[in-house]
Every structure is written in C-alpha cells, then in structure tokens.
Amino acid sequence: MSIVITGNPGVGKHTVAEKIAQRLELPIIDINKIARDSGLFEENEDVKDVDTEKLKKILAQKISENNLIIGHLAPYVLEKNQIKIMIVLRRSPYDLIKVYKNRRYSEEKTKENTGSEILGIIAHDAISRFEEKVVQINITGKTIQEGEEKVIGLISGNKESEKVDWLDLVTKNKDLRKFFVD
C-alpha cells in the first residue's frame, strides 16, 4: 500500500516528498502531473478544475504496491484500500501568503487557498474518507530536514498526529477579514 503526502498548495508537499522518496527508495506518483499529462485540467478564470472521476480511474491503473503519492487532490481521487497512511502537511496561513506572493497568485486565489488552510478543508476531507489512516503535522518554521524527520516518524509509527488549529490563531490575531473578506 502507498504512502500519501497531501495538503494545500505551498505547504511543502513536493519538497518533503522528494526527500522521503529518496530515503525510502519509493517511486513518486505526482497526482497533478498525471492530471496535467492526461489533459484533465480545465482552465476556469484563475482556477484549474479537474475531472476527479477520470483521474481516479487513471490513478487506479498507475498505483502499484509501494509508492509515494503526492498531491492536494489525494483525498478526492484515492480509495482507502490503496493507502497505508495519508500525511496532511499543514502550514501557517501567514507563511502561505508569502509563498503565494512569490508564485504570483491573484489575491482571490491566495484567499481561497489560505482560507482552505485555516479551515482545514483538506485535513477534514481526508479524515472523513480515510479515518484512522490520516495524520497531520504542522511544518511551519521547520527546515526541510525537520519536516522529513517528522514525516518519517509518522510513517514508522513513532509519532502521533498533531492538532492544528489556524482558525483560533487567526481569530486571536483579529485577522479574519484579512483572509475571508474582500
């Protein structure tokens, strides 16, 4: 069964996954790359929509016994019996604003993605579908090596899932308007 690394855009999925794949000698299956190569992305203004049903079928043919699967769409295109563990990387929305600025995301796309991180949408959806197979970690302020070590700990069962609550932080900072209101 496969190891999955998911989370919102900009949390560090690819960076951490490359290190983990090298360390565990696992091939990487990049969900976005497969969707792009299969012509499944549809441009809609500033958003790229994906036909998840078609993507599920394509992935079912590509996933073998031991892989490292990466992508923010993982909770929506994989089945519980395909995975050993799903690790949701979480990162402070304040850090993500800087990442999205460097990526030249529009203000709307930035708010959509930071809002998703604050509300824990991917974590919630993953837990709803994959239950006990889902763990999450906060990689805010961690080096690549520290993130790698945390993920390895989760995979080996030596560490537990972390509780991540950005909504409480943003509320305490009185920044709800910054992330949710135009």
TIVO-462659 format. One line per 8 residues: number of its first residue (from 0); their letters; for each residue x, y negated, z of N, C-alpha, C. Coordinates in steps of 0.2 Angstrom, whole numbers. Each point is the difference from the previous one (the first is absolute). Layout:
# residues N
NUM	A	X/Y/Z/X/Y/Z/X/Y/Z ~ ...
***
This chain:
# residues 182
0	MSIVITGN	4/6/0/-4/-6/0/4/-6/0 ~ -2/-6/-2/3/-6/-1/0/-5/5 ~ 5/-4/1/1/-5/4/-2/-6/-4 ~ -4/-5/3/-3/-6/-3/2/-6/4 ~ 2/-5/-4/2/-6/3/-5/-5/-3 ~ -4/-4/4/-5/-5/-3/0/-6/4 ~ -4/-5/-2/0/-6/4/-2/-6/-6 ~ -1/-5/3/-1/-6/-5/6/-2/-4
8	PGVGKHTV	-1/-3/-6/6/-3/-3/4/-4/4 ~ 7/1/-1/5/-4/4/2/3/6 ~ -3/5/3/2/2/7/7/4/0 ~ 2/2/-6/7/4/-1/-1/7/-1 ~ -5/2/-3/-2/7/-2/6/3/-5 ~ 2/-3/-5/5/2/-5/7/0/3 ~ 1/-5/4/7/0/3/1/6/5 ~ -5/1/4/1/5/5/-1/7/-3
16	AEKIAQRL	-4/0/-5/-1/7/-4/6/2/-3 ~ 3/-4/-3/7/2/-4/5/3/5 ~ 0/-3/6/5/2/5/-2/7/2 ~ -7/1/2/-2/6/2/1/6/-5 ~ -2/-2/-6/1/5/-5/7/2/-1 ~ 5/-4/0/7/2/0/1/4/6 ~ -2/-2/5/2/4/7/-3/7/0 ~ -6/0/-2/-4/7/0/1/4/-7
24	ELPIIDIN	3/-3/-5/1/3/-6/-7/2/-3 ~ -4/-5/0/-7/0/-3/-1/-4/-6 ~ -4/3/-5/-1/-5/-6/-6/-5/2 ~ 1/-6/-3/-5/-5/1/-6/0/-5 ~ -6/0/2/-6/-1/-4/-2/-7/2 ~ 1/-5/-5/-2/-7/1/-7/0/-3 ~ -5/-1/4/-7/0/-3/-1/-6/-5 ~ 2/-6/2/0/-6/-5/3/1/-6
32	KIARDSGL	6/4/0/3/1/-7/-4/5/-4 ~ -3/5/3/-4/5/-3/-6/-4/-3 ~ -3/-4/4/-6/-4/-3/2/-4/-6 ~ 5/-4/1/3/-4/-5/1/4/-7 ~ 4/5/1/2/4/-5/-5/4/-4 ~ -6/1/4/-6/3/-3/-5/-5/-3 ~ 2/-6/1/-5/-5/-3/-6/-1/4 ~ 0/1/7/-5/-1/4/-1/-6/3
40	FEENEDVK	4/-5/-1/0/-7/3/-4/-4/-5 ~ -5/-3/3/-5/-5/-4/1/-7/3 ~ 2/-5/-4/1/-6/3/-6/-4/0 ~ -2/-2/6/-6/-4/2/3/-7/4 ~ 0/-5/-4/3/-6/3/7/1/3 ~ 0/-1/6/7/1/4/0/7/3 ~ -5/4/-1/0/7/3/1/5/-5 ~ 3/6/2/1/6/-5/-5/5/3
48	DVDTEKLK	-5/2/-3/-5/5/2/3/7/-3 ~ -2/5/4/3/7/-2/-6/5/0 ~ -1/4/-5/-5/5/0/3/6/5 ~ -3/0/6/3/4/5/-2/8/-2 ~ -6/1/-3/-2/7/-1/5/3/-5 ~ 2/-4/-6/5/2/-5/6/1/3 ~ 2/-4/5/7/0/3/0/6/4 ~ -5/2/4/0/6/4/1/6/-4
56	KILAQKIS	-3/1/-6/1/5/-4/7/1/-2 ~ 3/-6/-2/7/0/-3/5/2/6 ~ -1/-3/6/4/2/5/0/7/2 ~ -6/3/0/-1/7/2/4/5/-4 ~ 2/-2/-6/4/4/-5/7/-1/2 ~ 2/-6/3/7/-2/1/3/2/6 ~ -5/1/5/3/1/7/1/7/1 ~ 6/2/2/2/7/1/1/0/8
64	ENNLIIGH	3/6/2/0/1/7/4/-5/5 ~ 6/-2/-2/3/-5/4/2/-6/-4 ~ -4/-6/1/2/-6/-3/-1/-6/5 ~ 3/-6/-2/-1/-6/4/-4/-4/-4 ~ -7/-1/2/-4/-4/-4/-1/-7/3 ~ 0/-5/-5/1/-7/3/-6/-4/-4 ~ -3/-4/4/-5/-5/-4/-5/-2/5 ~ -2/-6/-1/-6/-3/4/-7/3/-2
72	LAPYVLEK	0/3/-6/-6/4/-1/-1/7/2 ~ 5/2/4/0/7/2/-6/2/4 ~ -3/-4/5/-6/3/3/-6/1/-4 ~ 0/-3/-6/-5/0/-5/0/5/-6 ~ 6/3/0/1/5/-6/3/6/2 ~ 1/2/6/3/6/2/-5/4/4 ~ 1/6/1/-5/4/4/4/3/6 ~ -3/1/6/3/2/6/4/6/-1
80	NQIKIMIV	-2/5/-4/4/6/-1/6/-1/-3 ~ 1/-5/-3/6/-2/-4/6/-2/4 ~ -2/-3/6/6/-3/4/1/3/7 ~ 6/-1/2/2/2/7/-1/-6/5 ~ 2/-5/-2/0/-6/4/-1/-7/-5 ~ -4/-4/3/0/-7/-4/2/-5/5 ~ 5/-4/-2/3/-5/4/-2/-7/-3 ~ -4/-4/4/-2/-6/-2/5/-5/3
88	LRRSPYDL	4/-4/-4/4/-5/2/-3/-6/1 ~ 1/-4/6/-4/-6/1/5/-5/1 ~ -1/-6/-2/4/-6/1/-4/-6/1 ~ 3/-5/4/-3/-6/2/-2/-4/-6 ~ -6/-2/1/-3/-4/-6/4/-7/-1 ~ 3/-2/5/4/-6/0/7/1/-5 ~ 2/6/1/6/3/-4/-2/1/-7 ~ -6/3/-1/-3/1/-7/-1/-6/-4
96	IKVYKNRR	-2/-6/3/-1/-6/-3/7/-2/-4 ~ 6/1/3/6/-1/-3/1/4/-6 ~ -1/7/1/1/5/-5/-4/-2/-6 ~ -7/-2/1/-4/-1/-5/2/-7/-4 ~ 3/-4/4/2/-7/-3/6/2/-5 ~ 4/4/2/6/2/-4/-2/4/-6 ~ -6/4/1/-2/3/-6/-5/-4/-4 ~ -1/-6/2/-4/-5/-4/-7/2/-1
104	YSEEKTKE	-3/3/6/-7/2/0/-4/-7/1 ~ -6/0/-3/-4/-6/0/-2/0/8 ~ -3/-6/2/-2/-1/6/-6/5/2 ~ -4/1/-5/-6/5/1/3/7/1 ~ 4/2/-4/3/7/1/4/1/6 ~ 3/-5/2/4/0/7/-5/0/5 ~ -6/-3/0/-5/0/6/-3/7/-1 ~ -1/3/-5/-3/6/-1/4/6/3
112	NTGSEILG	6/-1/-1/5/5/2/2/-1/8 ~ 1/-6/2/1/-1/7/-6/2/4 ~ -6/-2/-3/-7/1/4/0/8/1 ~ 1/4/-6/0/7/1/5/3/5 ~ 5/-3/1/5/2/5/-2/-2/7 ~ -3/-6/1/-2/-2/6/-6/5/2 ~ -5/1/-4/-5/4/2/1/8/0 ~ 6/2/-3/2/7/0/-4/4/-4
120	IIAHDAIS	-1/-3/-6/-5/4/-5/3/6/-2 ~ 6/0/-2/4/7/-3/0/5/6 ~ 2/-3/6/1/5/6/-7/3/1 ~ -5/-4/1/-7/2/1/-2/5/-5 ~ 1/-2/-6/-3/5/-6/4/7/1 ~ 7/-1/1/4/6/0/-3/5/6 ~ -1/-3/6/-2/3/6/-7/3/-1 ~ -4/-3/-3/-7/2/-2/0/6/-4
128	RFEEKVVQ	5/1/-5/0/6/-4/5/5/2 ~ 5/-2/3/6/5/1/1/2/8 ~ -4/-4/4/0/1/7/6/1/4 ~ 1/6/3/6/1/4/7/0/-4 ~ -1/0/-7/6/0/-4/3/-7/-1 ~ -3/-5/2/2/-7/-1/3/-3/7 ~ 6/-3/-2/4/-3/6/2/-7/-3 ~ 0/-5/4/2/-7/-2/6/-2/4
136	INITGKTI	4/-4/-3/6/-4/3/0/-7/-2 ~ 2/-4/5/1/-7/-2/8/-1/-1 ~ 1/-2/-6/7/-1/-2/2/-7/0 ~ -4/-4/2/2/-8/1/7/0/3 ~ 4/-4/-3/6/-2/3/5/6/0 ~ -1/6/-3/4/5/1/5/0/-7 ~ 6/3/1/4/1/-5/-2/6/-4 ~ 2/0/-6/-2/6/-4/2/7/3
144	QEGEEKVI	6/0/3/2/6/4/-4/1/6 ~ -3/-5/4/-4/1/5/-7/3/-2 ~ -2/-3/-6/-7/2/-3/1/8/-2 ~ 6/1/-3/1/7/-2/0/5/6 ~ 3/-2/6/1/4/6/-7/1/3 ~ -4/-5/0/-7/0/2/-4/5/-4 ~ 0/0/-6/-3/4/-5/2/8/1 ~ 7/1/0/2/6/2/-2/3/6
152	GLISGNKE	-1/-4/5/-2/2/7/-7/2/-1 ~ -4/-3/-3/-7/2/-1/-1/6/-4 ~ 4/1/-5/0/6/-4/2/6/4 ~ 5/-1/4/2/6/4/-4/1/6 ~ -5/-4/1/-4/0/6/2/-2/7 ~ 6/-4/-1/3/-2/6/-2/-7/3 ~ -4/-3/-4/-3/-7/1/-8/0/-1 ~ -3/-4/4/-7/-1/-1/-2/-6/-4
160	SEKVDWLD	-6/1/-3/-3/-6/-3/0/-6/4 ~ 1/-6/-3/0/-6/4/-7/-4/-1 ~ -2/-3/5/-7/-4/-1/3/-7/-2 ~ -3/-2/-6/1/-6/-3/-6/-5/0 ~ 0/-6/3/-6/-4/0/2/-7/-2 ~ 0/-1/-7/2/-7/-2/-6/-5/1 ~ -6/2/1/-6/-4/1/1/-4/6 ~ 2/4/6/1/-3/6/5/-5/0
168	LVTKNKDL	6/1/-4/5/-5/0/-2/-6/-4 ~ -3/1/-5/-3/-6/-5/-5/-4/4 ~ -4/3/4/-5/-3/4/3/-4/5 ~ 5/3/4/3/-4/5/4/-6/-2 ~ 3/1/-7/3/-6/-3/-4/-5/-3 ~ -7/1/1/-5/-4/-3/1/-1/-8 ~ 2/5/-3/1/0/-7/-5/4/-5 ~ -6/1/3/-4/4/-5/-2/-4/-6
176	RKFFVD	0/-7/0/-1/-4/-6/5/1/-5 ~ 6/0/3/6/1/-5/0/6/-4 ~ -3/6/2/0/6/-3/-7/1/-3 ~ -5/-3/2/-7/3/-2/-4/-6/-3 ~ 1/-6/0/-4/-5/-3/4/-4/-5 ~ -4/-2/-5/3/-4/-6/0/-7/2
***
